[in-house]
Amino acid sequence: MEQVSLYREPLITGENVTYAQITNEVLKPVEGPPTVNWKIGFGIAFLFFLIWCVSIGDTFWVGVGEWGLNKTIGWAWDITGFVWWVGIGHAGTLISAILLLFRQNWRNAINRSAEAMTLFAVICAASYIFGHMGRPWLFYWIFPVPNTFGSLWVNFNSPLVWDAFAISTYFTVSLVFWYVGLIPDLGTVRDRAKGISKKIYSALSFGWTGSARQWVRFESVSLILAGLSTPLVLSVHSIVSSDFATSLIPGWHTTIFPPYFVAGAIFSGFGMVQTLLIITRTVLKLEKYITLEHIETMNRILILTGSIVGVAYATEFFIAWYSGSEYEAYHFFYTRPQGPYWWAWIGMISCNVIIPQLLWIKALRTNVLGTWILSIFVNIGMWFERFVIIVLSLHRDFLPSSWAMFYPTIVDIGVFFGSMGLFLTMFLLFIKYFPSIAMAEVKLLLKSQSQQAREHALALPNGNGVPVADPQHGFGGGYERGDIVLATTTVRTGNNSANKSEGDGRA
């Protein structure tokens, strides 16, 4: 019998919440017509997506000479945007995989949207790689294809080749993980849909019926995929950092990059999750399921990862002094804080180190608007970090005769802001046509980590926090036909998967 915590904040708020109510409220955006707010947001996002189409099309047609690159700075906004988007994609896998293995139930309401953000962010990152190729129709040259096609074997010692394998693997596993988690909810949407929508969701749900055998296999596959995804969180951005760390350029040649990049990726990923989920919970009226407890918990992770990033910044300066290398010392003590791009370094330190420390204040940590504004600063600061690492290390290298400045062109700007439009367009389509919250997983929390469960436990004579499911007292708000009440466990006896809870697949 599952204990009800009397000390932790509830993960589901509201009184008399039922399983059917969870289903109706989560599926309301999917089953209803698009709202005015959704149309306005989609219109703005699609406008920026068109800007991206024009900018990336111009790049493919004319070449990367349309960007502001030169003979000294061969990487600039393109690789900055690539690393920034890859980093944003890390929060989804962390929330889905690692927190699932550690049985952290606060992930249940936010994992679906975070996983979708991972996929969309990786797609945006891949667009930069294809754009930087110059001849994207020859992308298959990165694979170990023999000289039949007139190409050479790839250099397996190059981290750029590692990138191709790591990110493609990361995207594939994340896609499977996300889609497997969708299947039970797609079965619910199918049962409620009509006409052509029913046929589409029927095909997408792969014949899901909600039987005990299917639930057992579903949970087994979820754990296996979580085990596969967890090392990817650490490996992907470590490999991305190797693009820089294996070179001899001052500011890049350091062994701290792998853990530094991983912490920064989780930091930026959670910042983007906060930015979008706060808007989503407000617009879709999902405050019952994405609660202040979720927001505060994610803010705690921002404090931790932001502090790790700050220690990494200080370590870089210490190593530059301790190494005795005049090139490293010049880069860190002059080029970054005093050079022509000093404003980017100041922005990086301010947004990534100083501002996140405000989250130690509980009033701000639990303030929705304050958190949303701070998350935007985190996103901006992490973009500045990638710009500082890439451009500032290249624009002044060993030879003063090769020093140069980078100035972004209109195409550079269009590709970057257009990629945001691409990302938001895909995200808005996702929340319109798919459940943005994992209903089956949220229903697991109704009996143990909801506000009504705690209130019912406090009302018990013994006060031990173990509720007995009693529809007459309003606990759970009543049950639907086909539910078998077993103390704190409810088992579905029919094929409708809309009411899956703690006991499904375990009876």
Secondary structure as the mmCIF struct_conf table of DSSP 4:
data_model
#
loop_
_struct_conf.conf_type_id
_struct_conf.id
_struct_conf.beg_label_comp_id
_struct_conf.beg_label_asym_id
_struct_conf.beg_label_seq_id
_struct_conf.end_label_comp_id
_struct_conf.end_label_asym_id
_struct_conf.end_label_seq_id
HELX_LH_PP_P HELX_LH_PP_P1 GLU A 2 SER A 5
BEND BEND1 LEU A 6 ARG A 8
HELX_LH_PP_P HELX_LH_PP_P2 GLU A 9 PRO A 10
BEND BEND2 LEU A 11 LEU A 11
STRN STRN1 ILE A 12 ILE A 12
BEND BEND3 GLY A 14 ASN A 16
HELX_RH_AL_P HELX_RH_AL_P1 TYR A 19 GLU A 31
BEND BEND4 GLY A 32 GLY A 32
HELX_LH_PP_P HELX_LH_PP_P3 PRO A 33 THR A 35
HELX_RH_AL_P HELX_RH_AL_P2 VAL A 36 VAL A 62
HELX_RH_3T_P HELX_RH_3T_P1 VAL A 64 GLU A 66
BEND BEND5 TRP A 67 GLY A 68
BEND BEND6 LYS A 71 THR A 72
BEND BEND7 TRP A 75 ALA A 76
HELX_RH_AL_P HELX_RH_AL_P3 TRP A 77 ILE A 88
TURN_TY1_P TURN_TY1_P1 GLY A 89 GLY A 89
HELX_RH_AL_P HELX_RH_AL_P4 HIS A 90 THR A 93
HELX_RH_PI_P HELX_RH_PI_P1 LEU A 94 ILE A 98
HELX_RH_AL_P HELX_RH_AL_P5 LEU A 99 LEU A 101
TURN_TY1_P TURN_TY1_P2 PHE A 102 ARG A 103
HELX_RH_3T_P HELX_RH_3T_P2 ASN A 105 ARG A 107
TURN_TY1_P TURN_TY1_P3 ASN A 108 ILE A 110
HELX_RH_AL_P HELX_RH_AL_P6 ASN A 111 HIS A 132
TURN_TY1_P TURN_TY1_P4 MET A 133 MET A 133
BEND BEND8 GLY A 134 GLY A 134
HELX_RH_3T_P HELX_RH_3T_P3 PRO A 136 ILE A 142
BEND BEND9 PHE A 143 PHE A 143
HELX_RH_3T_P HELX_RH_3T_P4 ASN A 147 PHE A 149
BEND BEND10 GLY A 150 GLY A 150
HELX_LH_PP_P HELX_LH_PP_P4 LEU A 152 VAL A 154
TURN_TY1_P TURN_TY1_P5 PHE A 156 ASN A 157
HELX_RH_AL_P HELX_RH_AL_P7 PRO A 159 ARG A 192
HELX_RH_AL_P HELX_RH_AL_P8 GLY A 195 LEU A 204
TURN_TY1_P TURN_TY1_P6 SER A 205 GLY A 207
HELX_RH_AL_P HELX_RH_AL_P9 ALA A 212 ALA A 245
TURN_TY1_P TURN_TY1_P7 THR A 246 THR A 246
BEND BEND11 SER A 247 SER A 247
BEND BEND12 ILE A 249 ILE A 249
TURN_TY1_P TURN_TY1_P8 PRO A 250 TRP A 252
TURN_TY1_P TURN_TY1_P9 THR A 255 ILE A 256
HELX_RH_AL_P HELX_RH_AL_P10 PHE A 257 VAL A 283
TURN_TY1_P TURN_TY1_P10 LEU A 284 LYS A 285
TURN_TY1_P TURN_TY1_P11 GLU A 287 TYR A 289
BEND BEND13 ILE A 290 ILE A 290
HELX_RH_AL_P HELX_RH_AL_P11 LEU A 292 TYR A 322
TURN_TY1_P TURN_TY1_P12 SER A 323 SER A 323
HELX_RH_AL_P HELX_RH_AL_P12 GLU A 326 TYR A 330
HELX_RH_PI_P HELX_RH_PI_P2 HIS A 331 THR A 335
HELX_RH_AL_P HELX_RH_AL_P13 ARG A 336 GLN A 338
BEND BEND14 GLY A 339 GLY A 339
TURN_TY1_P TURN_TY1_P13 PRO A 340 TYR A 341
HELX_RH_AL_P HELX_RH_AL_P14 TRP A 342 ILE A 349
HELX_RH_PI_P HELX_RH_PI_P3 SER A 350 ILE A 354
HELX_RH_3T_P HELX_RH_3T_P5 ILE A 355 TRP A 360
BEND BEND15 ILE A 361 ILE A 361
HELX_RH_AL_P HELX_RH_AL_P15 LYS A 362 ARG A 365
TURN_TY1_P TURN_TY1_P14 THR A 366 THR A 366
HELX_RH_AL_P HELX_RH_AL_P16 VAL A 368 HIS A 395
BEND BEND16 ARG A 396 ARG A 396
BEND BEND17 PHE A 398 PHE A 398
HELX_RH_3T_P HELX_RH_3T_P6 PRO A 400 SER A 402
HELX_RH_AL_P HELX_RH_AL_P17 ILE A 410 TYR A 433
BEND BEND18 PHE A 434 PHE A 434
BEND BEND19 SER A 436 ILE A 437
HELX_RH_AL_P HELX_RH_AL_P18 MET A 439 LYS A 443
TURN_TY1_P TURN_TY1_P15 LEU A 444 SER A 448
BEND BEND20 GLN A 449 GLN A 449
STRN STRN2 SER A 450 SER A 450
HELX_RH_AL_P HELX_RH_AL_P19 GLN A 451 LEU A 458
TURN_TY1_P TURN_TY1_P16 ALA A 459 ALA A 459
BEND BEND21 LEU A 460 ASN A 462
BEND BEND22 ASN A 464 GLY A 465
HELX_RH_3T_P HELX_RH_3T_P7 PRO A 471 HIS A 473
TURN_TY1_P TURN_TY1_P17 GLY A 474 GLY A 474
HELX_RH_3T_P HELX_RH_3T_P8 PHE A 475 GLY A 477
TURN_TY1_P TURN_TY1_P18 ARG A 481 GLY A 482
STRN STRN3 ASP A 483 LEU A 486
TURN_TY1_P TURN_TY1_P19 ALA A 487 THR A 488
STRN STRN4 THR A 489 ARG A 492
BEND BEND23 GLY A 494 ASN A 495
HELX_RH_3T_P HELX_RH_3T_P9 SER A 497 ASN A 499
TURN_TY1_P TURN_TY1_P20 GLU A 502 ARG A 506
#
